[in-house]
Amino acid sequence: MIDIKTKETFSEVNLVLDMLGEQYINKLPSRLYKTIQESSDKTYTKEITSIDKNHIKKESLAILAVLYLKYWCDSNKEKELLVKMFSENEKKHQAELQEKYDLEKVFKDRKVTPNTSDDGKKTDINVLPIEIKQENIFKRIIKRILSFFRWFISNSVKRI
């Protein structure tokens, strides 16, 4: 089953295809166009006045870009240019992600955090992982048994 967001994306692609006309629809495989129509949400209504990132979802733009590359490009030179542009955009995106989630930077930023003391002055505190020591299960059982015997002995001595 297709989720709502995907159905809305296919609806937008279908609306754009209808705007483009039969010339572009005929270049698509009939099975693909039929799948787009069947996967679109029939109740989703949106007026698309222009095809840009402010009026259409980025997922819809991505699908249209792939359709353009695969079915609507007339020359190989244009296809090569688009593939080059797509790869450059992907490299930029990966570089942004690498910079954003760089492990050295993330851990460097987390080691020292400002904190205010009681007198209102800011102090730096090192935030490091804390090792939590848990007792072995056998040690805990032995301690329980010993505490039971201690309790039993202390109560039995009081009765005498």
QUIVENNOR-V115406 format. One record per helix or strand of 2 or more residues. SS is the DSSP state (@ for helix, = for strand). FROM is the first residue (numbers start at 1). LEN is the number of residues. Records with the same first field share a line. If there is no record, write none. Layout:
SS: FROM-LEN  FROM-LEN
//
This chain:
@: 4-17  22-4  30-10  58-15  76-25  103-9  137-23
=: 112-5  122-5
//
